[in-house]
Amino acid sequence: MKKRSSGRFIALIAALCFICLSVVVNVNAVPAKTSEGGSISVKVAGFAENTSLALCQVGTYSRGTYVLNDSFSGCDADLTDLTEASAAQAAAEKLAGYAKESDILKVSIIDAEGMAGYTGLDCSNILYLIYQLDGEDIIEISPMLVVLPYYNNEGAELRSVEINAKFKDNRKKEEKGAIIINKIDPKKAPLKGAEFIFEVKTYVLDELAQESTDITFLTDGAGTFYWDTVADDLSTDRNGQIVLENLPLGTYRLTETKAPKGFVLDSTPREINVNRAGTIKRIDDIYVPDTGAPVETEVLNTPEESSKPSEPEPSKPESSYPEPSQPEVVTGDQIAKYIIVGVVVGVSLIAVVLLIVLGKKKKKDDDGE
């Protein structure tokens, strides 16, 4: 009977040690990565900056069929063939007209680069609608339908989708705007003598673009365009300024062609969006806004590196005393591991002691018999 009890006790101790060791092994296990969801990026135009785009979940896609959510079930949008661009556009426009603010999932504001985006989206065959909330007096953006995940022509599944939005430029061309360019150094001091080329974004018919071979044509959501030179000899005055007035509303581009003496040339083209009418006046030899909303922009130049060799840093005197060692930083996971290992060791020691005691007792009993 005593032998059987001792055997059960030893088995129990062994089981406890095995469980503790299993916990120690799992301390360093890496948890499975969770899905971060999908994303949609929308490219519009720089002059649409600060325009809001809403994202709605309007339906799902299952077994080749689109099914609208309850909040859009009353809309008669035709979703039978969204692979056709015209059909998808017609459906998007109907759904956008039916959308309510309560259905908005996320809102994204178009940045200065003309980009808007949404992240962390459900990718379980969800049909999303993106449509414009404001700014129609500047730009009219066509609504868009997107399914996540999206499958490209090669059949690859994509959870991150980029869209070039179609849009209409609604800026009033009869109005005139103005630009003040301020050329400065890192300390905000004005720089004289910087030279620039100034261009305007000009849209053309596709037929005309095909006939021209000496012009570089590009495309965006509004159509085919090229950069037409307005002036190629602009130079900053003693106050570091260039003023451009009586400009038709539109998108312009400024590129530095010559830097002030002693400064590094910054040849990065800068798009400038003239969206509102405005005029400029001069006060104490400085150009400042007068009426409306003229555009002000700063262009920074950094100084050229000096040819004078830099002085070496003074070396630290050697010390005869050893540098104090830094205490080892122990993380929470390591502390937990140490505790568990300690428990295992403690249990093991107790088991050994008990085995020795039981062995001696057994031997004493045998000798007594």
C-alpha positions as CSV (number, residue, x, y, z in Angstrom):
1,M,0.0,0.0,0.0
2,K,2.9,2.3,0.9
3,K,4.6,1.5,-2.4
4,R,1.5,2.4,-4.3
5,S,1.1,5.8,-2.5
6,S,4.7,6.6,-3.1
7,G,4.3,5.8,-6.8
8,R,1.3,8.1,-7.1
9,F,3.0,10.9,-5.3
10,I,6.1,10.6,-7.6
11,A,3.8,10.6,-10.7
12,L,2.0,13.7,-9.4
13,I,5.4,15.5,-8.9
14,A,6.5,14.5,-12.4
15,A,3.3,15.8,-14.0
16,L,3.7,19.2,-12.2
17,C,7.3,19.5,-13.5
18,F,6.1,18.7,-17.0
19,I,3.4,21.4,-16.9
20,C,5.8,24.0,-15.5
21,L,8.3,23.1,-18.2
22,S,5.6,23.5,-20.9
23,V,4.8,26.9,-19.6
24,V,8.5,27.9,-19.7
25,V,8.7,26.8,-23.4
26,N,5.6,28.8,-24.3
27,V,7.0,32.0,-22.7
28,N,9.1,32.7,-25.8
29,A,6.4,31.6,-28.3
30,V,5.6,34.3,-31.0
31,P,1.8,35.1,-31.1
32,A,0.2,34.7,-34.5
33,K,0.0,37.9,-36.5
34,T,-3.5,39.4,-36.8
35,S,-4.8,40.9,-40.1
36,E,-4.3,44.6,-40.3
37,G,-7.2,44.9,-42.8
38,G,-7.2,46.5,-46.3
39,S,-6.6,50.0,-47.5
40,I,-7.8,52.3,-50.3
41,S,-5.8,55.3,-51.7
42,V,-7.5,57.9,-53.9
43,K,-5.5,60.2,-56.1
44,V,-7.3,63.4,-57.1
45,A,-5.5,66.7,-57.7
46,G,-3.5,69.1,-55.5
47,F,-6.0,71.9,-56.0
48,A,-8.6,69.7,-54.3
49,E,-6.8,70.1,-50.9
50,N,-9.0,70.1,-47.9
51,T,-11.9,68.5,-49.8
52,S,-13.6,65.7,-47.8
53,L,-14.3,62.2,-49.2
54,A,-16.7,59.9,-47.4
55,L,-16.4,56.1,-47.3
56,C,-19.5,53.9,-46.9
57,Q,-20.0,50.2,-46.8
58,V,-22.9,49.7,-49.2
59,G,-23.0,45.9,-49.7
60,T,-21.3,42.6,-50.0
61,Y,-20.2,40.3,-52.8
62,S,-21.2,36.6,-52.6
63,R,-21.2,33.9,-55.3
64,G,-20.9,36.3,-58.1
65,T,-23.7,38.6,-56.9
66,Y,-23.7,42.0,-55.1
67,V,-26.1,42.4,-52.3
68,L,-26.9,45.9,-50.9
69,N,-27.0,46.6,-47.1
70,D,-30.4,47.3,-45.5
71,S,-29.7,51.0,-45.5
72,F,-29.2,51.0,-49.3
73,S,-31.8,48.4,-50.1
74,G,-34.2,51.1,-51.4
75,C,-31.7,52.3,-54.0
76,D,-32.4,50.9,-57.5
77,A,-28.7,50.9,-58.5
78,D,-27.9,48.2,-61.1
79,L,-25.1,46.0,-59.7
80,T,-25.2,43.2,-62.2
81,D,-22.0,44.0,-64.1
82,L,-19.6,46.3,-62.2
83,T,-16.7,45.2,-64.3
84,E,-17.9,47.6,-67.0
85,A,-16.6,51.1,-66.2
86,S,-19.8,52.9,-67.4
87,A,-22.0,50.5,-65.4
88,A,-19.9,50.9,-62.2
89,Q,-20.0,54.7,-62.6
90,A,-23.7,54.8,-63.0
91,A,-24.2,52.6,-60.0
92,A,-21.8,54.7,-57.9
93,E,-23.6,57.9,-58.8
94,K,-27.0,56.5,-57.8
95,L,-25.7,55.1,-54.5
96,A,-23.9,58.4,-53.7
97,G,-27.2,60.3,-54.2
98,Y,-28.9,57.8,-51.9
99,A,-26.2,57.9,-49.2
100,K,-27.0,59.3,-45.7
101,E,-24.6,60.7,-43.2
102,S,-25.5,57.9,-40.8
103,D,-24.0,55.4,-43.3
104,I,-20.5,57.1,-43.4
105,L,-17.8,54.7,-42.2
106,K,-14.8,57.0,-42.5
107,V,-14.0,60.5,-43.8
108,S,-10.6,61.4,-45.4
109,I,-9.4,64.9,-46.2
110,I,-7.5,65.4,-49.5
111,D,-3.9,66.6,-48.8
112,A,-1.7,69.0,-50.6
113,E,-0.5,66.2,-52.9
114,G,-4.1,65.4,-53.9
115,M,-4.2,62.2,-52.0
116,A,-6.9,60.7,-49.6
117,G,-6.8,57.3,-48.0
118,Y,-8.5,54.8,-45.8
119,T,-6.9,52.0,-43.8
120,G,-8.0,49.1,-41.5
121,L,-10.8,48.1,-43.8
122,D,-12.8,44.8,-43.8
123,C,-11.7,42.6,-46.7
124,S,-14.4,40.0,-46.5
125,N,-15.9,40.7,-50.0
126,I,-17.2,44.2,-49.0
127,L,-18.5,46.7,-51.5
128,Y,-17.4,50.2,-50.6
129,L,-18.6,53.6,-51.9
130,I,-16.4,56.7,-51.9
131,Y,-18.1,60.1,-52.6
132,Q,-17.5,63.8,-52.1
133,L,-18.9,65.7,-49.1
134,D,-17.9,69.3,-49.9
135,G,-15.9,71.7,-52.1
136,E,-18.0,71.3,-55.2
137,D,-17.3,75.0,-56.1
138,I,-13.7,74.0,-56.6
139,I,-13.8,70.4,-57.9
140,E,-16.5,67.9,-58.7
141,I,-15.2,64.3,-57.9
142,S,-17.0,61.4,-59.4
143,P,-18.1,58.7,-56.8
144,M,-16.3,55.4,-56.9
145,L,-17.2,51.7,-56.0
146,V,-14.4,49.4,-54.7
147,V,-14.6,45.8,-53.6
148,L,-12.1,44.4,-51.1
149,P,-10.3,42.2,-51.7
150,Y,-9.8,43.3,-55.3
151,Y,-8.6,40.8,-58.0
152,N,-6.4,42.2,-60.8
153,N,-6.2,40.9,-64.4
154,E,-3.8,38.2,-63.3
155,G,-6.2,36.9,-60.6
156,A,-4.0,38.1,-57.7
157,E,-5.8,39.1,-54.6
158,L,-5.1,42.7,-53.5
159,R,-6.0,44.2,-50.1
160,S,-4.5,47.6,-50.9
161,V,-6.1,49.4,-53.8
162,E,-5.1,52.7,-55.5
163,I,-7.6,54.6,-57.5
164,N,-7.2,57.6,-59.9
165,A,-10.4,59.5,-59.4
166,K,-12.2,61.2,-62.2
167,F,-13.0,64.9,-61.6
168,K,-14.1,68.2,-63.1
169,D,-12.3,71.4,-62.4
170,N,-15.0,73.9,-61.3
171,R,-12.8,76.9,-60.6
172,K,-14.0,80.1,-62.2
173,K,-11.6,80.8,-65.1
174,E,-12.7,84.5,-65.4
175,E,-11.5,85.2,-61.9
176,K,-7.9,86.2,-61.4
177,G,-5.5,85.2,-58.6
178,A,-2.1,86.1,-57.4
179,I,1.0,84.4,-55.9
180,I,3.7,85.7,-53.5
181,I,6.9,83.7,-53.5
182,N,9.3,84.2,-50.6
183,K,12.8,82.9,-50.9
184,I,14.5,82.3,-47.5
185,D,17.5,80.6,-45.8
186,P,17.2,78.3,-42.8
187,K,17.2,81.4,-40.5
188,K,14.2,82.9,-42.4
189,A,16.4,85.6,-43.9
190,P,15.4,86.7,-47.5
191,L,17.6,85.6,-50.4
192,K,18.1,87.7,-53.5
193,G,19.0,86.4,-56.9
194,A,17.2,83.0,-57.0
195,E,15.9,82.3,-60.5
196,F,12.8,80.3,-61.5
197,I,10.8,79.0,-64.3
198,F,7.0,79.3,-64.0
199,E,4.5,77.0,-65.8
200,V,0.8,76.5,-66.0
201,K,-1.0,73.1,-66.2
202,T,-2.8,73.1,-69.6
203,Y,-5.3,70.4,-70.7
204,V,-5.6,69.4,-74.3
205,L,-7.7,67.0,-76.4
206,D,-6.3,63.5,-76.7
207,E,-6.2,64.0,-80.5
208,L,-3.9,67.0,-80.2
209,A,-1.6,65.2,-77.8
210,Q,-1.2,62.4,-80.3
211,E,-0.2,64.8,-83.1
212,S,2.5,66.6,-81.0
213,T,5.9,64.9,-80.7
214,D,8.0,67.6,-79.0
215,I,5.8,68.1,-75.9
216,T,5.7,65.8,-72.9
217,F,2.0,65.0,-72.2
218,L,0.7,63.5,-68.9
219,T,-2.7,62.4,-67.7
220,D,-4.7,62.7,-64.5
221,G,-8.4,62.3,-63.6
222,A,-9.3,65.4,-65.6
223,G,-7.7,64.3,-68.8
224,T,-4.4,64.9,-70.8
225,F,-2.2,67.9,-70.0
226,Y,1.2,69.4,-70.3
227,W,3.2,72.1,-68.5
228,D,3.2,75.3,-70.5
229,T,5.9,77.9,-69.8
230,V,4.5,81.3,-68.5
231,A,7.9,82.8,-67.6
232,D,11.4,81.4,-67.5
233,D,13.3,84.5,-66.2
234,L,11.8,85.1,-62.7
235,S,14.3,86.4,-60.1
236,T,13.8,87.2,-56.4
237,D,14.3,90.8,-55.4
238,R,16.3,92.1,-52.5
239,N,13.5,91.1,-50.1
240,G,13.6,87.5,-51.6
241,Q,10.2,88.0,-53.2
242,I,8.6,87.3,-56.6
243,V,5.1,88.5,-57.3
244,L,2.7,87.0,-59.9
245,E,-0.6,88.7,-60.5
246,N,-3.7,88.5,-62.8
247,L,-3.4,84.7,-63.0
248,P,-6.4,82.7,-64.2
249,L,-7.5,80.2,-61.6
250,G,-5.7,76.9,-62.1
251,T,-2.6,74.8,-61.2
252,Y,0.9,76.2,-61.7
253,R,4.4,74.9,-61.2
254,L,7.5,76.7,-59.9
255,T,11.0,75.3,-60.5
256,E,14.3,76.8,-59.3
257,T,16.9,77.1,-62.1
258,K,19.6,79.0,-60.3
259,A,20.3,79.3,-56.5
260,P,21.6,82.5,-54.8
261,K,25.4,82.5,-54.5
262,G,26.7,80.3,-51.7
263,F,23.4,78.2,-51.5
264,V,22.4,74.8,-52.8
265,L,20.1,74.7,-55.8
266,D,16.7,73.2,-55.0
267,S,15.3,72.0,-58.4
268,T,12.2,70.3,-56.9
269,P,9.1,71.3,-59.0
270,R,6.5,72.8,-56.7
271,E,2.8,72.8,-57.7
272,I,0.9,75.9,-56.6
273,N,-2.9,75.8,-56.8
274,V,-4.6,79.2,-57.4
275,N,-8.2,78.5,-56.3
276,R,-9.5,81.9,-55.3
277,A,-9.3,85.4,-56.7
278,G,-6.9,87.7,-54.9
279,T,-4.8,90.9,-55.2
280,I,-1.5,92.0,-53.7
281,K,-0.2,95.4,-52.4
282,R,3.2,96.8,-51.3
283,I,3.8,98.1,-47.8
284,D,7.3,99.4,-46.8
285,D,8.8,97.7,-49.9
286,I,7.3,94.3,-48.9
287,Y,4.5,92.6,-50.9
288,V,1.6,91.4,-48.8
289,P,-2.0,90.1,-49.6
290,D,-4.5,92.8,-50.3
291,T,-7.9,91.5,-51.3
292,G,-9.3,88.0,-51.7
293,A,-7.0,85.0,-51.1
294,P,-3.7,85.3,-52.9
295,V,-1.4,82.3,-52.4
296,E,1.8,82.7,-50.4
297,T,4.6,80.1,-50.5
298,E,8.1,79.8,-49.1
299,V,11.0,78.3,-50.9
300,L,14.0,77.3,-48.7
301,N,17.7,77.3,-49.7
302,T,20.4,75.6,-47.6
303,P,23.9,77.0,-47.5
304,E,26.7,75.2,-49.4
305,E,29.1,73.2,-47.2
306,S,32.2,75.2,-46.2
307,S,35.5,74.0,-47.6
308,K,37.2,74.7,-44.3
309,P,38.1,71.4,-42.6
310,S,36.2,70.7,-39.5
311,E,38.2,70.6,-36.3
312,P,38.5,67.2,-34.7
313,E,36.6,66.8,-31.4
314,P,38.9,66.9,-28.4
315,S,39.7,63.4,-27.2
316,K,38.6,62.4,-23.7
317,P,41.5,61.8,-21.3
318,E,42.1,58.2,-20.4
319,S,41.1,57.3,-16.9
320,S,42.8,54.7,-14.8
321,Y,39.5,53.8,-13.3
322,P,37.3,51.3,-15.0
323,E,34.0,52.6,-16.3
324,P,31.0,51.5,-14.2
325,S,29.1,48.6,-15.8
326,Q,25.5,49.3,-16.7
327,P,23.0,47.1,-14.9
328,E,21.3,44.6,-17.2
329,V,17.7,45.6,-18.0
330,V,15.2,42.8,-17.3
331,T,11.9,42.8,-19.1
332,G,8.6,41.6,-17.9
333,D,8.8,38.4,-20.0
334,Q,12.2,37.6,-18.6
335,I,10.9,38.1,-15.0
336,A,8.0,35.7,-15.7
337,K,10.4,33.2,-17.1
338,Y,12.7,33.4,-14.1
339,I,9.8,32.9,-11.7
340,I,8.6,29.8,-13.6
341,V,12.0,28.3,-13.8
342,G,12.4,28.9,-10.0
343,V,9.1,27.1,-9.4
344,V,10.2,24.2,-11.5
345,V,13.6,24.0,-9.7
346,G,11.8,24.3,-6.3
347,V,9.3,21.5,-7.1
348,S,12.1,19.3,-8.4
349,L,14.1,19.8,-5.2
350,I,11.1,19.0,-3.0
351,A,10.5,15.9,-5.1
352,V,14.1,14.7,-4.6
353,V,14.0,15.3,-0.8
354,L,10.7,13.5,-0.5
355,L,12.1,10.6,-2.6
356,I,15.1,10.4,-0.2
357,V,12.9,10.5,2.9
358,L,10.5,7.9,1.6
359,G,13.5,5.7,0.6
360,K,15.0,5.9,4.0
361,K,11.7,5.2,5.7
362,K,11.1,2.2,3.4
363,K,14.5,0.9,4.3
364,K,13.9,1.3,8.0
365,D,10.6,-0.5,7.7
366,D,12.2,-3.3,5.8
367,D,15.0,-3.6,8.5
368,G,12.3,-3.7,11.2
369,E,10.5,-6.5,9.6
